[in-house]
Amino acid sequence: MKYVVVSGGVISGIGKGVLASSTGMLLKTLGLRVTSIKIDPYLNIDAGTMSPLEHGECFVLDDGGEVDLDLGNYERYLGISLTKDHNITTGKIYSAVIQKERKGDYLGKTVQVVPHITNAIQDWIERVARIPVDPSGMEPDVCIIELGGTVGDIESAPFVEALRQFQFRVGHENFALIHVSLVPVIHGEQKTKPTQAAIKDLRSLGLSPDMIGCRCSSKLEKPTIDKIAMFCHVGAEQVLAIHDVNSTYHVPLILKEQKMINYLTKRLELHKMHIPPLMVAKGEELYKNWVELTTQHDRSYEKVTIAIVGKYTNLHDSYLSVIKSLEHSAMRCSKKLEIVWVESGNLEPETELVNKADFHSAWQLVCKADGILVPGGFGTRGVEGMIAAAKWARENNIPYLGVCLGLQVAVIEFIRNVLHVEGATSAEFVPEIADEQAAVVYMPEIDKENMGGTMRLGLRPTCFDSTAESSIIKKLYGGAESVLERHRHRYEINPAMVEAIEKHGMKFVGKDEKAERMEILELVNHPFFVATQYHPEYISKVLDPSPPFLGLVAAASGMLDEILKQDLRKSANDF
């Protein structure tokens, strides 16, 4: 097993996740099996109870793990399916050690950060790195480890020490470190002092970088590269210049141009590994398809505008998987994607919280958009604005995709304005709601007391109704009888209202395996009005876009019929 660690200095949010994903993708093009681990040095057990406005999106895995959004990057770039154990947090490590101490596993010992916490971290990494993550079911060859946060922060200290020890545990030829740093531009001059200081801090903790990833707004000048190499004690070929580009999908190409893989092949002795010819061919095909897709995207000039009507729009990372799914779909459709962000509360009638200018500006964006997307969310704030957006899309034949809460608000709107049930809403918003107004209800099996990890989570089947043969969404899934998608919700459509809803033209074409829970709705006699209770964005891949998102972008681009004629059964895992 080879390990590549990606750490960061100077500031957080510098792009370690994209660099780690891109490195893994390039290693995969060699024919290697690649897995990833993300270390988050916060005390939370997982990301499930964190505010999207503070931490960004909570990404959900097949096993129901609620994890950091960077694991989404790994899955999208590498075409793999990770587990909740691939996201290590301080909370998980300390909880595991304390449980062992309570059971008496350390009987007679004083339990300390070193060696007990650091050993637990190393043991966790070695165990999880060997879990198969691709359809082959085989053990990975390389593990990419991203250390979250900034080296030097007090909370990351145990992990840095664990990695210092880990390099000796696994051996020099099996461990490489890439440190990502910032090169700011001040008055036109690229400054290297922050990077020098970051590397000095790293070395003082016992870790020496094999490569330095330099993030800069512009291409690094040769004198800058030479200066960083000289003062950071590395060769010039070990300095990676990663400048701002119009798409993060270009980052693997930038790294390949700078011969990153050549260096890692030598440093980790990858040339000594036996890689089956079939895997080498698949790797070459993967790179070829990646280059074709990104090059084609660069040549796209026709624009498609999608309005995301959400309640966490102040931090776009709150909807990172939604953004990426739209990007994947736009690339497949050879369109230039323009996302317009609409804070759903601004679509509601003027109040003390919504001024007239914001109201009119928000509605102007919605009315001009080629397609409307209402993503997931929790709580009452902004919901009436989402309902208004769904009504606009329904009545004006605008392509619409609702995800999770986006499905629920579409149903609420339909019951209010088509079935004429005044005051229809969700039990989430009005807990003491009358039965005849309860469009959305609490799922009976859900724990109402504990918040963490208690929703309906993870990969679950959705079966298409026998009458759904002409369904657009079923065609987008390649005519499959059932699909597996990831869920994250506490509420569901009220089963008592389904019959009345369907009589008026809103069909629930997909249900759970017991045909009790409404999973997919589709409006008849509409160009594209689809909503899913699950989150299709979680398993969208760069080379294999999510079918509901692909349908939205294709319909908004006026090319849905063209897309439906393609072979939609091909998967990114074919490459």
C-alpha positions, -999 to 999 in steps of 0.1 A, spaced: 0 0 0 13 34 -10 2 65 9 1 101 -4 -7 127 23 -20 162 13 -17 188 40 -21 226 39 -5 257 53 -11 295 55 -49 294 52 -78 269 52 -99 264 21 -69 265 -1 -79 237 -24 -64 206 -7 -94 185 -16 -92 193 -53 -55 187 -54 -59 154 -35 -87 143 -58 -67 153 -89 -36 134 -77 -57 103 -71 -73 106 -105 -38 108 -122 -26 78 -103 -58 60 -115 -48 67 -151 -17 46 -145 -41 16 -139 -38 17 -101 -67 13 -77 -70 44 -56 -89 52 -24 -91 83 -2 -93 92 35 -102 127 48 -91 137 83 -112 164 100 -97 177 133 -130 188 148 -147 171 178 -180 163 161 -185 126 154 -196 135 119 -208 164 98 -245 156 102 -254 182 128 -233 211 113 -249 241 97 -244 242 59 -237 279 63 -207 272 86 -192 240 73 -207 237 38 -226 207 25 -230 175 45 -221 147 20 -239 113 24 -224 80 16 -238 46 6 -237 34 42 -255 65 55 -223 82 67 -227 120 70 -193 133 61 -172 162 49 -179 175 14 -144 166 3 -153 130 2 -177 140 -26 -148 153 -45 -130 120 -42 -159 100 -53 -167 122 -83 -130 123 -95 -122 87 -88 -155 69 -95 -154 51 -61 -178 46 -32 -164 54 2 -176 45 37 -181 66 68 -148 52 82 -130 70 53 -138 103 72 -117 104 104 -126 131 130 -112 139 164 -145 129 178 -144 94 163 -108 88 174 -113 100 210 -146 81 213 -130 49 201 -100 53 226 -123 62 255 -145 32 248 -115 9 249 -103 25 281 -138 19 297 -137 -17 286 -103 -21 303 -82 -26 272 -55 -2 286 -58 -17 321 -29 -4 342 -19 22 316 -22 60 317 -41 68 285 -24 97 267 -24 115 234 10 98 226 10 69 221 -27 59 224 -44 86 203 -16 86 177 -16 48 175 -54 48 171 -51 72 142 -24 51 125 -43 19 130 -75 35 116 -57 46 85 -41 12 78 -74 -6 83 -96 17 62 -70 21 34 -75 -16 25 -113 -15 22 -123 -21 -15 -140 10 -29 -146 1 -66 -169 -25 -83 -140 -50 -86 -140 -56 -48 -102 -56 -48 -79 -40 -23 -67 -5 -34 -30 1 -43 -28 37 -33 -45 57 -5 -47 95 -7 -50 111 28 -61 147 31 -53 163 64 -80 190 70 -74 224 85 -40 241 86 -8 226 99 1 244 131 -35 246 144 -37 231 179 -66 208 170 -46 191 142 -15 185 163 -23 148 172 -29 140 136 4 156 124 23 137 151 5 105 140 15 111 104 51 118 115 52 84 131 33 68 103 60 76 77 84 53 96 57 26 102 51 21 65 85 30 51 100 58 31 92 43 -3 55 40 7 49 75 20 49 108 2 37 142 14 24 171 -7 20 204 12 -4 230 -3 5 266 3 -6 301 -8 15 324 -29 -3 357 -27 2 385 -53 8 419 -37 12 449 -60 18 426 -89 46 406 -71 43 369 -62 53 366 -25 70 334 -13 74 342 24 41 326 35 51 294 18 86 295 34 71 300 68 45 272 62 72 247 52 94 258 82 64 250 105 59 217 89 95 207 92 96 217 129 68 191 134 89 163 118 74 162 83 93 172 52 73 177 20 81 158 -11 62 182 -33 49 217 -26 16 227 -43 16 265 -47 -18 281 -51 -18 314 -69 -42 335 -88 -18 336 -117 8 313 -132 39 311 -111 69 328 -126 101 309 -129 120 331 -104 92 324 -79 95 286 -84 133 288 -81 130 308 -49 105 285 -33 127 255 -43 158 270 -28 144 282 5 122 252 10 149 227 3 133 209 -27 141 206 -64 123 229 -88 105 199 -103 90 193 -68 72 227 -68 37 224 -84 23 256 -97 -15 255 -94 -30 288 -107 -67 297 -109 -85 281 -139 -120 283 -153 -128 248 -141 -114 225 -114 -115 197 -139 -84 212 -155 -63 207 -123 -53 171 -132 -42 183 -166 -21 210 -150 -5 185 -126 3 161 -155 19 189 -175 43 195 -146 52 158 -145 38 152 -110 32 115 -118 67 110 -131 80 123 -97 56 102 -77 64 71 -98 100 74 -89 95 85 -53 70 57 -44 87 31 -67 54 26 -86 73 12 -115 80 -19 -94 43 -26 -89 26 -52 -112 -3 -35 -129 -25 -58 -151 -26 -47 -188 -64 -44 -186 -61 -19 -158 -34 0 -177 -58 2 -207 -87 14 -185 -64 41 -170 -55 53 -205 -91 54 -215 -100 73 -184 -75 100 -191 -85 102 -228 -122 107 -219 -113 132 -192 -93 153 -217 -120 151 -243 -146 162 -219 -127 192 -205 -115 203 -240 -151 200 -253 -163 221 -223 -137 248 -231 -152 251 -266 -188 254 -253 -203 288 -261 -240 282 -259 -252 291 -224 -278 274 -202 -290 293 -170 -302 274 -140 -316 292 -110 -309 275 -77 -336 286 -53 -322 278 -18 -320 289 17 -282 286 22 -271 306 -9 -247 329 11 -222 300 11 -222 282 -23 -203 252 -8 -236 244 10 -247 231 -24 -214 218 -37 -227 184 -50 -256 202 -66 -232 225 -84 -210 197 -95 -239 176 -108 -251 206 -129 -215 210 -142 -213 173 -151 -246 175 -170 -237 208 -188 -204 192 -199 -224 162 -213 -247 186 -231 -218 207 -244 -233 238 -228 -217 266 -208 -234 266 -174 -245 297 -157 -259 293 -122 -279 322 -107 -283 321 -70 -317 330 -56 -322 333 -18 -357 317 -15 -368 341 12 -365 370 -13 -392 354 -34 -418 359 -6 -440 389 -4 -424 421 9 -419 420 47 -396 437 71 -371 410 62 -375 413 24 -372 447 8 -388 456 -25 -355 457 -44 -344 422 -33 -379 409 -41 -379 422 -76 -343 412 -83 -349 376 -71 -380 372 -93 -363 387 -123 -336 360 -120 -362 332 -116 -382 345 -146 -352 347 -169 -338 313 -160 -339 284 -185 -345 259 -156 -352 260 -119 -337 238 -92 -350 237 -56 -325 217 -34 -327 202 0 -329 221 33 -343 221 68 -366 245 87 -393 270 78 -372 299 66 -376 306 29 -400 277 23 -428 299 9 -403 313 -16 -395 278 -28 -432 270 -31 -436 301 -52 -407 291 -75 -422 256 -80 -456 272 -89 -439 295 -114 -421 265 -131 -453 244 -131 -476 271 -146 -451 284 -171 -437 251 -184 -402 259 -171 -380 228 -165 -379 221 -128 -360 197 -106 -368 194 -69 -345 175 -45 -357 163 -11 -373 195 3 -377 205 -34 -400 175 -39 -420 183 -7 -425 220 -17 -436 210 -52 -463 187 -36 -474 214 -11 -478 239 -40 -498 214 -61 -521 205 -32 -527 242 -24 -533 254 -60 -546 224 -79 -564 204 -53 -574 237 -35 -566 226 0 -560 259 18 -532 259 43 -516 227 31 -481 224 44 -456 201 61 -455 188 97 -419 201 98 -432 236 96 -465 232 115 -461 203 140 -497 204 151 -511 205 116 -546 192 109 -547 158 90 -565 173 60 -537 199 55 -507 176 61 -491 173 27 -458 161 43 -456 141 75 -429 129 99 -417 93 90 -430 70 118 -397 52 123 -376 84 129 -361 93 163 -376 127 173 -353 133 202 -317 127 189 -306 146 158 -273 131 149 -274 101 124 -312 95 129 -326 104 95 -334 80 67 -298 78 54 -278 61 27 -283 40 -4 -318 27 -8 -338 13 -37 -364 32 -57 -387 11 -79 -404 25 -109 -442 21 -111 -455 -4 -137 -473 25 -154 -442 46 -158 -430 32 -192 -434 66 -209 -418 85 -180 -391 109 -189 -371 102 -157 -373 64 -162 -359 69 -197 -331 90 -183 -322 61 -160 -318 39 -191 -352 22 -187 -341 6 -154 -369 -10 -133 -353 2 -101 -324 25 -91 -302 29 -60 -298 64 -47 -287 80 -15 -312 95 10 -311 121 38 -346 130 52 -370 128 81 -402 137 64 -422 121 36 -453 127 14 -485 119 33 -496 85 18 -533 95 25 -531 123 -1 -513 104 -29 -545 91 -47 -560 126 -49 -527 141 -61 -523 115 -89 -559 120 -101 -549 156 -110 -518 148 -130 -489 147 -107 -477 111 -108 -454 93 -83 -435 72 -108 -410 59 -83 -416 45 -48 -396 26 -22 -394 -12 -23 -426 -16 -4 -445 9 -26 -453 29 5 -430 59 3 -431 84 -26 -396 87 -41 -400 103 -76 -427 126 -89 -433 137 -125 -459 161 -138 -477 150 -169 -481 174 -198 -450 194 -188 -417 196 -206 -398 185 -175 -411 187 -140 -394 161 -118 -386 158 -82 -369 132 -60 -371 125 -23 -335 112 -25 -304 132 -33 -292 122 -68 -264 147 -67 -245 125 -42 -236 99 -68 -231 121 -99 -196 116 -115 -176 137 -139 -180 111 -167 -214 98 -156 -238 126 -147 -268 121 -125 -299 113 -146 -323 138 -129 -297 166 -132 -289 156 -168 -326 158 -176 -330 193 -161 -300 207 -180 -310 190 -212 -346 202 -210 -334 237 -201 -311 236 -232 -338 224 -255 -321 191 -262 -339 166 -240 -350 145 -270 -314 143 -282 -301 132 -248 -329 105 -245 -317 90 -278 -282 83 -263 -272 51 -245 -278 63 -209 -268 29 -194 -231 35 -196 -213 42 -163 -181 60 -155 -169 27 -140 -167 13 -175 -135 33 -179 
